[in-house]
Every structure is written in structure tokens, then in C-alpha cells.
Amino acid sequence: MTDRSPKPPSIKRLTERLKVRAGLTRYSAVEFLIALVLLLVVTPFVEGLNQAELLEGVLLTVVLCSAVLAVGAEPRTLKIAVALSIPAVVAKWANHFAPALIPAEVFLLPGMAFVVFVIFQLLRFILSASRVNTEVLCAGIATYLTFGLLWTFAYVLTARVTPNAFSVAGIAGSKVLSGFDALYFSYVTLCTVGFGDITPTSPVSRMLAVLEALTGTIYLAVLVARLVSMYSVSGLPTQTDNS
């Protein structure tokens, strides 16, 4: 007679389970998506408060830290993510406490580099996934929202370099785009809504707006096609099922 009693899990399997529970072997796309949505929803309500910049800095730091966890599935990727995020976070808080010494551009450049890395890793995860699940869906939505965050940084940087790069309806002259205005304009452009209350007026700002609108449209088309393809493949019967 053969012994069919369940064998105790090996040390390797226990280690893998612990890593999964700790989030070291999977993408924490759900947590990252929640942080992005929180940034979008909360930011307009803290704009008028006395500590608005402090609260916005906290929200942005939470988003950046959750992005590190979202793409840090592999040790090498985690090290690169930490190395790219630290300069952005440090520069953000240095600009907050000493804006005269540390300009905002010092944060925007490393912030954009880190966000580009996050988008690349999320796209790699989506394209290499074998089936559609919650992590893949959340990663797809988070990637779309991260595109808006990337262009937000780009718009703020452009507005600081060229103060007349944007025109706001109802305000005479030009206005340096920042805070929720930049966030709002970025996501409105990404969705190709275009209310017209904020208008790009310089060649660089117009070029960025066109690129963002194209990116948002193309990404949604590619994402839907990829998800449908994965779902169709996963639903096909295998040879074992046909036999």
C-alpha cells in the first residue's frame, strides 16, 4: 500500500508562501491603485487649507512608496525602484521645507524618471501575464492613472520654465500651473475631454497635451485588446479537456 498522507510542505514552499504574504513576489497593484485614487480625490479638498502643501506632499509620498512596492517583485527591480524614488522623495520634502534653496525642478526631474520606470514595469507585468485576474486589472487601471501623474509633473515643469505656457479662463494674463490645476488639466487631457478652461499656449505645452491625448487613447485600445486576448486564451479548452 502506498502512503497517501499529505506530506509536510518543504522549506522552499514555506519561504515562497511567506514572500507572497509579504508582497515580495507579486505586484501590489491594488494598493498602488488605491493610493492614486486617494491622491486624485483628496487633493482638491486640501487645496485651501493652511497645511495644503504638507498634506499634498504626504499624499504624493504615499503614492511613490506604494509604487515601489507595486513594482518591487524582484530584488533587482526593487533596488532600482528604491534608488529612483529616494531622490524624488528627498527633493520633494527639501523643496517643501527650503523652497528658496531647493527649487521644485529638483523634485520634478527625478520624479518623472521614477514614474517612467514604474509605468515600464507595470506594462511588462500586464503584457507577460498569462490570465486576467484582479492584479492585472488593477495594474492596467493604475498604469493609466500613472500616465496622468507623469504628465502632471511635465506640465508643472513646463509652466515653471515658461510661465506663459498655459492660459486659465477668467484670469487675466498667464498663470503658473501647479497643484491640483496641473493634476486636473493632465487627467482631462488624458481622457480627451478638453473643457477649455485651461489652455496650453506655448509650443512645448501644446506638444505635451497632444502626446498625452494620443497616449491615453492608444493605451486604452491596446489594454482592451490585451485583456480580451488573455481572456480568450484562458477560456480555450486544453487537450486534457477534449480527451
PyRosetta script that sets phi, psi and omega in degrees:
from pyrosetta import init, pose_from_sequence

init()
pose = pose_from_sequence("MTDRSPKPPSIKRLTERLKVRAGLTRYSAVEFLIALVLLLVVTPFVEGLNQAELLEGVLLTVVLCSAVLAVGAEPRTLKIAVALSIPAVVAKWANHFAPALIPAEVFLLPGMAFVVFVIFQLLRFILSASRVNTEVLCAGIATYLTFGLLWTFAYVLTARVTPNAFSVAGIAGSKVLSGFDALYFSYVTLCTVGFGDITPTSPVSRMLAVLEALTGTIYLAVLVARLVSMYSVSGLPTQTDNS")
pose.set_psi(1, 140.8)
pose.set_omega(1, 179.5)
pose.set_phi(2, -92.9)
pose.set_psi(2, 144.3)
pose.set_omega(2, -179.6)
pose.set_phi(3, -82.1)
pose.set_psi(3, 109.5)
pose.set_omega(3, -179.4)
pose.set_phi(4, -100.3)
pose.set_psi(4, 13.6)
pose.set_omega(4, 178.0)
pose.set_phi(5, -67.5)
pose.set_psi(5, 142.0)
pose.set_omega(5, -177.8)
pose.set_phi(6, -61.2)
pose.set_psi(6, 133.1)
pose.set_omega(6, 179.7)
pose.set_phi(7, -82.3)
pose.set_psi(7, 144.5)
pose.set_omega(7, 178.7)
pose.set_phi(8, -65.7)
pose.set_psi(8, 142.3)
pose.set_omega(8, -179.1)
pose.set_phi(9, -62.4)
pose.set_psi(9, 143.1)
pose.set_omega(9, 179.7)
pose.set_phi(10, -73.0)
pose.set_psi(10, 167.8)
pose.set_omega(10, 178.9)
pose.set_phi(11, -63.4)
pose.set_psi(11, -36.1)
pose.set_omega(11, -179.9)
pose.set_phi(12, -63.2)
pose.set_psi(12, -43.9)
pose.set_omega(12, 179.3)
pose.set_phi(13, -66.1)
pose.set_psi(13, -39.5)
pose.set_omega(13, 177.4)
pose.set_phi(14, -62.2)
pose.set_psi(14, -40.0)
pose.set_omega(14, 178.9)
pose.set_phi(15, -63.9)
pose.set_psi(15, -42.3)
pose.set_omega(15, 179.6)
pose.set_phi(16, -64.1)
pose.set_psi(16, -38.9)
pose.set_omega(16, 178.6)
pose.set_phi(17, -64.5)
pose.set_psi(17, -40.7)
pose.set_omega(17, 178.8)
pose.set_phi(18, -64.7)
pose.set_psi(18, -38.9)
pose.set_omega(18, 179.0)
pose.set_phi(19, -65.5)
pose.set_psi(19, -40.0)
pose.set_omega(19, 179.3)
pose.set_phi(20, -64.5)
pose.set_psi(20, -43.3)
pose.set_omega(20, 178.7)
pose.set_phi(21, -64.4)
pose.set_psi(21, -32.2)
pose.set_omega(21, 178.7)
pose.set_phi(22, -81.7)
pose.set_psi(22, -6.3)
pose.set_omega(22, 178.5)
pose.set_phi(23, 80.5)
pose.set_psi(23, 19.9)
pose.set_omega(23, -176.5)
pose.set_phi(24, -89.6)
pose.set_psi(24, -15.0)
pose.set_omega(24, -178.0)
pose.set_phi(25, -119.3)
pose.set_psi(25, 16.7)
pose.set_omega(25, 177.4)
pose.set_phi(26, -144.8)
pose.set_psi(26, 162.0)
pose.set_omega(26, 178.1)
pose.set_phi(27, -84.0)
pose.set_psi(27, 126.9)
pose.set_omega(27, 178.3)
pose.set_phi(28, -87.2)
pose.set_psi(28, 57.9)
pose.set_omega(28, -175.4)
pose.set_phi(29, -67.8)
pose.set_psi(29, -30.7)
pose.set_omega(29, -179.2)
pose.set_phi(30, -64.1)
pose.set_psi(30, -48.4)
pose.set_omega(30, -180.0)
pose.set_phi(31, -63.8)
pose.set_psi(31, -40.0)
pose.set_omega(31, 179.0)
pose.set_phi(32, -64.6)
pose.set_psi(32, -41.2)
pose.set_omega(32, 178.4)
pose.set_phi(33, -63.7)
pose.set_psi(33, -41.2)
pose.set_omega(33, 178.1)
pose.set_phi(34, -61.4)
pose.set_psi(34, -41.4)
pose.set_omega(34, 179.6)
pose.set_phi(35, -64.9)
pose.set_psi(35, -39.2)
pose.set_omega(35, 178.3)
pose.set_phi(36, -65.8)
pose.set_psi(36, -44.5)
pose.set_omega(36, 178.8)
pose.set_phi(37, -64.0)
pose.set_psi(37, -39.0)
pose.set_omega(37, 178.0)
pose.set_phi(38, -61.6)
pose.set_psi(38, -41.0)
pose.set_omega(38, 177.3)
pose.set_phi(39, -61.5)
pose.set_psi(39, -42.5)
pose.set_omega(39, -178.9)
pose.set_phi(40, -68.1)
pose.set_psi(40, -40.7)
pose.set_omega(40, -173.6)
pose.set_phi(41, -79.0)
pose.set_psi(41, -39.7)
pose.set_omega(41, -172.6)
pose.set_phi(42, -82.7)
pose.set_psi(42, -34.1)
pose.set_omega(42, -173.4)
pose.set_phi(43, -52.6)
pose.set_psi(43, -47.6)
pose.set_omega(43, -178.7)
pose.set_phi(44, -64.2)
pose.set_psi(44, -24.2)
pose.set_omega(44, -177.6)
pose.set_phi(45, -83.6)
pose.set_psi(45, -16.7)
pose.set_omega(45, 179.8)
pose.set_phi(46, -102.0)
pose.set_psi(46, -0.4)
pose.set_omega(46, -176.7)
pose.set_phi(47, -60.0)
pose.set_psi(47, -40.1)
pose.set_omega(47, -175.3)
pose.set_phi(48, -89.9)
pose.set_psi(48, 0.8)
pose.set_omega(48, -178.2)
pose.set_phi(49, -80.0)
pose.set_psi(49, 161.3)
pose.set_omega(49, 179.8)
pose.set_phi(50, -64.6)
pose.set_psi(50, -37.0)
pose.set_omega(50, -179.6)
pose.set_phi(51, -102.4)
pose.set_psi(51, 39.0)
pose.set_omega(51, -176.4)
pose.set_phi(52, -62.5)
pose.set_psi(52, -45.7)
pose.set_omega(52, -178.7)
pose.set_phi(53, -64.8)
pose.set_psi(53, -36.2)
pose.set_omega(53, 178.7)
pose.set_phi(54, -65.3)
pose.set_psi(54, -45.0)
pose.set_omega(54, -179.6)
pose.set_phi(55, -67.4)
pose.set_psi(55, -39.1)
pose.set_omega(55, 176.7)
pose.set_phi(56, -64.0)
pose.set_psi(56, -37.8)
pose.set_omega(56, 176.7)
pose.set_phi(57, -64.1)
pose.set_psi(57, -38.4)
pose.set_omega(57, 178.1)
pose.set_phi(58, -65.4)
pose.set_psi(58, -45.0)
pose.set_omega(58, 179.5)
pose.set_phi(59, -62.0)
pose.set_psi(59, -42.9)
pose.set_omega(59, -179.6)
pose.set_phi(60, -67.4)
pose.set_psi(60, -36.4)
pose.set_omega(60, 177.2)
pose.set_phi(61, -65.1)
pose.set_psi(61, -39.7)
pose.set_omega(61, 177.1)
pose.set_phi(62, -62.1)
pose.set_psi(62, -41.5)
pose.set_omega(62, 179.4)
pose.set_phi(63, -63.8)
pose.set_psi(63, -45.4)
pose.set_omega(63, -178.9)
pose.set_phi(64, -65.1)
pose.set_psi(64, -41.4)
pose.set_omega(64, 179.6)
pose.set_phi(65, -67.3)
pose.set_psi(65, -40.3)
pose.set_omega(65, 177.6)
pose.set_phi(66, -67.7)
pose.set_psi(66, -30.1)
pose.set_omega(66, 176.1)
pose.set_phi(67, -66.0)
pose.set_psi(67, -36.7)
pose.set_omega(67, 176.6)
pose.set_phi(68, -61.1)
pose.set_psi(68, -44.2)
pose.set_omega(68, 178.6)
pose.set_phi(69, -67.8)
pose.set_psi(69, -31.7)
pose.set_omega(69, -177.4)
pose.set_phi(70, -69.4)
pose.set_psi(70, -32.1)
pose.set_omega(70, -177.0)
pose.set_phi(71, -107.4)
pose.set_psi(71, -2.6)
pose.set_omega(71, -175.4)
pose.set_phi(72, -89.2)
pose.set_psi(72, 46.7)
pose.set_omega(72, -179.7)
pose.set_phi(73, -73.0)
pose.set_psi(73, -31.6)
pose.set_omega(73, 179.8)
pose.set_phi(74, -109.1)
pose.set_psi(74, 147.3)
pose.set_omega(74, -179.1)
pose.set_phi(75, -57.0)
pose.set_psi(75, -41.3)
pose.set_omega(75, -178.9)
pose.set_phi(76, -66.7)
pose.set_psi(76, -43.8)
pose.set_omega(76, 178.5)
pose.set_phi(77, -64.4)
pose.set_psi(77, -38.4)
pose.set_omega(77, 179.2)
pose.set_phi(78, -63.3)
pose.set_psi(78, -41.2)
pose.set_omega(78, 179.5)
pose.set_phi(79, -64.2)
pose.set_psi(79, -42.4)
pose.set_omega(79, 179.3)
pose.set_phi(80, -65.5)
pose.set_psi(80, -42.1)
pose.set_omega(80, -179.9)
pose.set_phi(81, -62.5)
pose.set_psi(81, -42.7)
pose.set_omega(81, 178.5)
pose.set_phi(82, -65.2)
pose.set_psi(82, -42.0)
pose.set_omega(82, -179.3)
pose.set_phi(83, -64.2)
pose.set_psi(83, -33.2)
pose.set_omega(83, 179.4)
pose.set_phi(84, -82.9)
pose.set_psi(84, -29.8)
pose.set_omega(84, -176.2)
pose.set_phi(85, -81.2)
pose.set_psi(85, -32.7)
pose.set_omega(85, -177.0)
pose.set_phi(86, -59.4)
pose.set_psi(86, -48.7)
pose.set_omega(86, 177.9)
pose.set_phi(87, -59.4)
pose.set_psi(87, -36.5)
pose.set_omega(87, -179.4)
pose.set_phi(88, -67.6)
pose.set_psi(88, -45.5)
pose.set_omega(88, -178.7)
pose.set_phi(89, -67.1)
pose.set_psi(89, -45.3)
pose.set_omega(89, -179.8)
pose.set_phi(90, -62.4)
pose.set_psi(90, -43.7)
pose.set_omega(90, -179.9)
pose.set_phi(91, -66.1)
pose.set_psi(91, -35.4)
pose.set_omega(91, 178.8)
pose.set_phi(92, -62.4)
pose.set_psi(92, -47.0)
pose.set_omega(92, -178.4)
pose.set_phi(93, -76.0)
pose.set_psi(93, -29.6)
pose.set_omega(93, 175.2)
pose.set_phi(94, -66.3)
pose.set_psi(94, -39.2)
pose.set_omega(94, 176.1)
pose.set_phi(95, -66.5)
pose.set_psi(95, -33.4)
pose.set_omega(95, -179.7)
pose.set_phi(96, -68.1)
pose.set_psi(96, -43.8)
pose.set_omega(96, -175.9)
pose.set_phi(97, -87.9)
pose.set_psi(97, -22.1)
pose.set_omega(97, 179.4)
pose.set_phi(98, -140.6)
pose.set_psi(98, 68.0)
pose.set_omega(98, -176.6)
pose.set_phi(99, -64.8)
pose.set_psi(99, -25.6)
pose.set_omega(99, 179.6)
pose.set_phi(100, -72.0)
pose.set_psi(100, -29.6)
pose.set_omega(100, -178.6)
pose.set_phi(101, -93.1)
pose.set_psi(101, -37.6)
pose.set_omega(101, -177.0)
pose.set_phi(102, -115.5)
pose.set_psi(102, 103.5)
pose.set_omega(102, 179.3)
pose.set_phi(103, -70.2)
pose.set_psi(103, 163.4)
pose.set_omega(103, -177.9)
pose.set_phi(104, -65.3)
pose.set_psi(104, -26.2)
pose.set_omega(104, -179.5)
pose.set_phi(105, -61.0)
pose.set_psi(105, -28.4)
pose.set_omega(105, 179.7)
pose.set_phi(106, -65.0)
pose.set_psi(106, -30.3)
pose.set_omega(106, 176.6)
pose.set_phi(107, -84.5)
pose.set_psi(107, -39.4)
pose.set_omega(107, -172.5)
pose.set_phi(108, -63.9)
pose.set_psi(108, -41.3)
pose.set_omega(108, -177.7)
pose.set_phi(109, -65.1)
pose.set_psi(109, -53.7)
pose.set_omega(109, 176.2)
pose.set_phi(110, -66.0)
pose.set_psi(110, -30.1)
pose.set_omega(110, 176.5)
pose.set_phi(111, -63.0)
pose.set_psi(111, -42.7)
pose.set_omega(111, 177.9)
pose.set_phi(112, -65.5)
pose.set_psi(112, -40.7)
pose.set_omega(112, 179.1)
pose.set_phi(113, -61.8)
pose.set_psi(113, -42.2)
pose.set_omega(113, 179.7)
pose.set_phi(114, -66.9)
pose.set_psi(114, -42.2)
pose.set_omega(114, -179.0)
pose.set_phi(115, -64.6)
pose.set_psi(115, -38.7)
pose.set_omega(115, 176.5)
pose.set_phi(116, -61.1)
pose.set_psi(116, -41.4)
pose.set_omega(116, 177.8)
pose.set_phi(117, -63.4)
pose.set_psi(117, -41.3)
pose.set_omega(117, 179.1)
pose.set_phi(118, -63.4)
pose.set_psi(118, -44.5)
pose.set_omega(118, 179.4)
pose.set_phi(119, -60.9)
pose.set_psi(119, -43.2)
pose.set_omega(119, 179.5)
pose.set_phi(120, -60.5)
pose.set_psi(120, -44.3)
pose.set_omega(120, -178.5)
pose.set_phi(121, -68.4)
pose.set_psi(121, -39.1)
pose.set_omega(121, 178.0)
pose.set_phi(122, -65.9)
pose.set_psi(122, -41.3)
pose.set_omega(122, 177.6)
pose.set_phi(123, -63.6)
pose.set_psi(123, -39.7)
pose.set_omega(123, 177.7)
pose.set_phi(124, -62.8)
pose.set_psi(124, -39.5)
pose.set_omega(124, 178.3)
pose.set_phi(125, -64.3)
pose.set_psi(125, -44.1)
pose.set_omega(125, -178.7)
pose.set_phi(126, -65.7)
pose.set_psi(126, -44.5)
pose.set_omega(126, -176.1)
pose.set_phi(127, -71.9)
pose.set_psi(127, -25.5)
pose.set_omega(127, -179.1)
pose.set_phi(128, -94.2)
pose.set_psi(128, -4.3)
pose.set_omega(128, -179.7)
pose.set_phi(129, -69.2)
pose.set_psi(129, 144.0)
pose.set_omega(129, -178.0)
pose.set_phi(130, -93.6)
pose.set_psi(130, -18.5)
pose.set_omega(130, -179.7)
pose.set_phi(131, -151.1)
pose.set_psi(131, 162.2)
pose.set_omega(131, -179.0)
pose.set_phi(132, -87.0)
pose.set_psi(132, 123.6)
pose.set_omega(132, 174.5)
pose.set_phi(133, -141.5)
pose.set_psi(133, -173.2)
pose.set_omega(133, -176.8)
pose.set_phi(134, -62.6)
pose.set_psi(134, -39.9)
pose.set_omega(134, -178.9)
pose.set_phi(135, -63.7)
pose.set_psi(135, -41.3)
pose.set_omega(135, -179.5)
pose.set_phi(136, -66.6)
pose.set_psi(136, -43.9)
pose.set_omega(136, 179.2)
pose.set_phi(137, -63.2)
pose.set_psi(137, -44.6)
pose.set_omega(137, 179.2)
pose.set_phi(138, -66.7)
pose.set_psi(138, -36.8)
pose.set_omega(138, 177.0)
pose.set_phi(139, -64.9)
pose.set_psi(139, -38.3)
pose.set_omega(139, 178.2)
pose.set_phi(140, -64.5)
pose.set_psi(140, -43.9)
pose.set_omega(140, 178.9)
pose.set_phi(141, -69.0)
pose.set_psi(141, -41.6)
pose.set_omega(141, 179.9)
pose.set_phi(142, -62.8)
pose.set_psi(142, -37.1)
pose.set_omega(142, 177.8)
pose.set_phi(143, -63.1)
pose.set_psi(143, -42.4)
pose.set_omega(143, 178.9)
pose.set_phi(144, -61.1)
pose.set_psi(144, -44.9)
pose.set_omega(144, 178.7)
pose.set_phi(145, -68.8)
pose.set_psi(145, -31.1)
pose.set_omega(145, 179.3)
pose.set_phi(146, -69.2)
pose.set_psi(146, -32.0)
pose.set_omega(146, 173.4)
pose.set_phi(147, -57.4)
pose.set_psi(147, -43.1)
pose.set_omega(147, 178.0)
pose.set_phi(148, -63.7)
pose.set_psi(148, -36.7)
pose.set_omega(148, 177.9)
pose.set_phi(149, -67.7)
pose.set_psi(149, -38.5)
pose.set_omega(149, 178.3)
pose.set_phi(150, -61.6)
pose.set_psi(150, -46.5)
pose.set_omega(150, -179.4)
pose.set_phi(151, -71.5)
pose.set_psi(151, -26.0)
pose.set_omega(151, 173.8)
pose.set_phi(152, -60.2)
pose.set_psi(152, -46.9)
pose.set_omega(152, 176.7)
pose.set_phi(153, -60.5)
pose.set_psi(153, -40.6)
pose.set_omega(153, -178.6)
pose.set_phi(154, -65.9)
pose.set_psi(154, -38.9)
pose.set_omega(154, 178.9)
pose.set_phi(155, -67.5)
pose.set_psi(155, -42.7)
pose.set_omega(155, 178.9)
pose.set_phi(156, -63.1)
pose.set_psi(156, -41.6)
pose.set_omega(156, 178.5)
pose.set_phi(157, -64.0)
pose.set_psi(157, -42.8)
pose.set_omega(157, 178.6)
pose.set_phi(158, -63.8)
pose.set_psi(158, -41.4)
pose.set_omega(158, -179.5)
pose.set_phi(159, -66.2)
pose.set_psi(159, -31.9)
pose.set_omega(159, 178.8)
pose.set_phi(160, -76.5)
pose.set_psi(160, -35.4)
pose.set_omega(160, 178.3)
pose.set_phi(161, -74.8)
pose.set_psi(161, -39.7)
pose.set_omega(161, 179.1)
pose.set_phi(162, -124.8)
pose.set_psi(162, 95.9)
pose.set_omega(162, -174.3)
pose.set_phi(163, -58.4)
pose.set_psi(163, -27.1)
pose.set_omega(163, -179.2)
pose.set_phi(164, -97.3)
pose.set_psi(164, 26.6)
pose.set_omega(164, -178.0)
pose.set_phi(165, -74.5)
pose.set_psi(165, -20.3)
pose.set_omega(165, -178.3)
pose.set_phi(166, -134.0)
pose.set_psi(166, 147.8)
pose.set_omega(166, 177.1)
pose.set_phi(167, -122.1)
pose.set_psi(167, 130.5)
pose.set_omega(167, -178.5)
pose.set_phi(168, -107.0)
pose.set_psi(168, 128.6)
pose.set_omega(168, -178.7)
pose.set_phi(169, -62.9)
pose.set_psi(169, 136.1)
pose.set_omega(169, 178.6)
pose.set_phi(170, 87.8)
pose.set_psi(170, -5.1)
pose.set_omega(170, 178.6)
pose.set_phi(171, -117.9)
pose.set_psi(171, 121.4)
pose.set_omega(171, -179.2)
pose.set_phi(172, -69.0)
pose.set_psi(172, 139.2)
pose.set_omega(172, 180.0)
pose.set_phi(173, 79.5)
pose.set_psi(173, -159.6)
pose.set_omega(173, -177.2)
pose.set_phi(174, -102.0)
pose.set_psi(174, 165.6)
pose.set_omega(174, 178.9)
pose.set_phi(175, -142.0)
pose.set_psi(175, 134.4)
pose.set_omega(175, 177.3)
pose.set_phi(176, -74.9)
pose.set_psi(176, 116.8)
pose.set_omega(176, -177.2)
pose.set_phi(177, -71.6)
pose.set_psi(177, 130.0)
pose.set_omega(177, -179.7)
pose.set_phi(178, -161.1)
pose.set_psi(178, 170.0)
pose.set_omega(178, 174.7)
pose.set_phi(179, 59.6)
pose.set_psi(179, -138.8)
pose.set_omega(179, -176.3)
pose.set_phi(180, -68.9)
pose.set_psi(180, -27.5)
pose.set_omega(180, 177.3)
pose.set_phi(181, -58.7)
pose.set_psi(181, -44.3)
pose.set_omega(181, 178.8)
pose.set_phi(182, -66.9)
pose.set_psi(182, -40.9)
pose.set_omega(182, 178.4)
pose.set_phi(183, -63.0)
pose.set_psi(183, -44.8)
pose.set_omega(183, 179.8)
pose.set_phi(184, -62.5)
pose.set_psi(184, -47.9)
pose.set_omega(184, -178.8)
pose.set_phi(185, -63.5)
pose.set_psi(185, -37.1)
pose.set_omega(185, -178.9)
pose.set_phi(186, -63.6)
pose.set_psi(186, -48.8)
pose.set_omega(186, -176.4)
pose.set_phi(187, -74.7)
pose.set_psi(187, -29.6)
pose.set_omega(187, 174.0)
pose.set_phi(188, -65.5)
pose.set_psi(188, -40.0)
pose.set_omega(188, 178.0)
pose.set_phi(189, -70.4)
pose.set_psi(189, -39.7)
pose.set_omega(189, 179.3)
pose.set_phi(190, -60.3)
pose.set_psi(190, -37.6)
pose.set_omega(190, 178.8)
pose.set_phi(191, -84.1)
pose.set_psi(191, 0.1)
pose.set_omega(191, -178.9)
pose.set_phi(192, 55.6)
pose.set_psi(192, 36.7)
pose.set_omega(192, 177.3)
pose.set_phi(193, -82.0)
pose.set_psi(193, -56.9)
pose.set_omega(193, 174.9)
pose.set_phi(194, 63.3)
pose.set_psi(194, 73.7)
pose.set_omega(194, 179.8)
pose.set_phi(195, -71.9)
pose.set_psi(195, -25.2)
pose.set_omega(195, 177.1)
pose.set_phi(196, 91.2)
pose.set_psi(196, 0.2)
pose.set_omega(196, 179.5)
pose.set_phi(197, -75.4)
pose.set_psi(197, -26.6)
pose.set_omega(197, 172.9)
pose.set_phi(198, -122.0)
pose.set_psi(198, 124.9)
pose.set_omega(198, -173.8)
pose.set_phi(199, -123.8)
pose.set_psi(199, 129.8)
pose.set_omega(199, 172.9)
pose.set_phi(200, -72.6)
pose.set_psi(200, 132.4)
pose.set_omega(200, -175.2)
pose.set_phi(201, -118.2)
pose.set_psi(201, -16.1)
pose.set_omega(201, 179.2)
pose.set_phi(202, -98.5)
pose.set_psi(202, 158.5)
pose.set_omega(202, 179.4)
pose.set_phi(203, -58.4)
pose.set_psi(203, -39.0)
pose.set_omega(203, -178.2)
pose.set_phi(204, -68.0)
pose.set_psi(204, -45.4)
pose.set_omega(204, -179.4)
pose.set_phi(205, -65.4)
pose.set_psi(205, -36.8)
pose.set_omega(205, 177.3)
pose.set_phi(206, -67.0)
pose.set_psi(206, -40.5)
pose.set_omega(206, 178.3)
pose.set_phi(207, -62.6)
pose.set_psi(207, -42.1)
pose.set_omega(207, 178.7)
pose.set_phi(208, -63.5)
pose.set_psi(208, -40.8)
pose.set_omega(208, 179.9)
pose.set_phi(209, -64.2)
pose.set_psi(209, -41.7)
pose.set_omega(209, 178.9)
pose.set_phi(210, -64.5)
pose.set_psi(210, -44.6)
pose.set_omega(210, -180.0)
pose.set_phi(211, -62.6)
pose.set_psi(211, -39.0)
pose.set_omega(211, 179.8)
pose.set_phi(212, -67.0)
pose.set_psi(212, -43.2)
pose.set_omega(212, 179.1)
pose.set_phi(213, -62.5)
pose.set_psi(213, -42.3)
pose.set_omega(213, 177.9)
pose.set_phi(214, -64.9)
pose.set_psi(214, -42.0)
pose.set_omega(214, -179.3)
pose.set_phi(215, -62.8)
pose.set_psi(215, -44.5)
pose.set_omega(215, 179.9)
pose.set_phi(216, -62.5)
pose.set_psi(216, -42.7)
pose.set_omega(216, -179.0)
pose.set_phi(217, -68.0)
pose.set_psi(217, -47.0)
pose.set_omega(217, -178.6)
pose.set_phi(218, -66.1)
pose.set_psi(218, -40.0)
pose.set_omega(218, -178.6)
pose.set_phi(219, -62.4)
pose.set_psi(219, -44.3)
pose.set_omega(219, -179.6)
pose.set_phi(220, -62.4)
pose.set_psi(220, -40.0)
pose.set_omega(220, 179.1)
pose.set_phi(221, -64.6)
pose.set_psi(221, -44.7)
pose.set_omega(221, -180.0)
pose.set_phi(222, -67.7)
pose.set_psi(222, -40.6)
pose.set_omega(222, -179.4)
pose.set_phi(223, -62.9)
pose.set_psi(223, -46.1)
pose.set_omega(223, 179.5)
pose.set_phi(224, -61.9)
pose.set_psi(224, -43.5)
pose.set_omega(224, 179.0)
pose.set_phi(225, -61.8)
pose.set_psi(225, -40.6)
pose.set_omega(225, 179.9)
pose.set_phi(226, -67.0)
pose.set_psi(226, -44.0)
pose.set_omega(226, -179.6)
pose.set_phi(227, -65.1)
pose.set_psi(227, -40.8)
pose.set_omega(227, 177.8)
pose.set_phi(228, -64.3)
pose.set_psi(228, -40.0)
pose.set_omega(228, 179.1)
pose.set_phi(229, -63.4)
pose.set_psi(229, -44.6)
pose.set_omega(229, 178.9)
pose.set_phi(230, -64.5)
pose.set_psi(230, -39.6)
pose.set_omega(230, -179.4)
pose.set_phi(231, -67.7)
pose.set_psi(231, -38.3)
pose.set_omega(231, 180.0)
pose.set_phi(232, -67.3)
pose.set_psi(232, -41.7)
pose.set_omega(232, -179.6)
pose.set_phi(233, -67.0)
pose.set_psi(233, -42.7)
pose.set_omega(233, -179.7)
pose.set_phi(234, -67.1)
pose.set_psi(234, -23.2)
pose.set_omega(234, -179.3)
pose.set_phi(235, -89.2)
pose.set_psi(235, -6.5)
pose.set_omega(235, -179.9)
pose.set_phi(236, -72.9)
pose.set_psi(236, 140.9)
pose.set_omega(236, 178.2)
pose.set_phi(237, -71.2)
pose.set_psi(237, 140.2)
pose.set_omega(237, 178.0)
pose.set_phi(238, -84.1)
pose.set_psi(238, 173.3)
pose.set_omega(238, 179.3)
pose.set_phi(239, -63.0)
pose.set_psi(239, -33.9)
pose.set_omega(239, 178.6)
pose.set_phi(240, -64.5)
pose.set_psi(240, -37.7)
pose.set_omega(240, -179.7)
pose.set_phi(241, -68.9)
pose.set_psi(241, -35.4)
pose.set_omega(241, -177.1)
pose.set_phi(242, -77.0)
pose.set_psi(242, -23.9)
pose.set_omega(242, -176.5)
pose.set_phi(243, -75.5)
pose.dump_pdb("model.pdb")
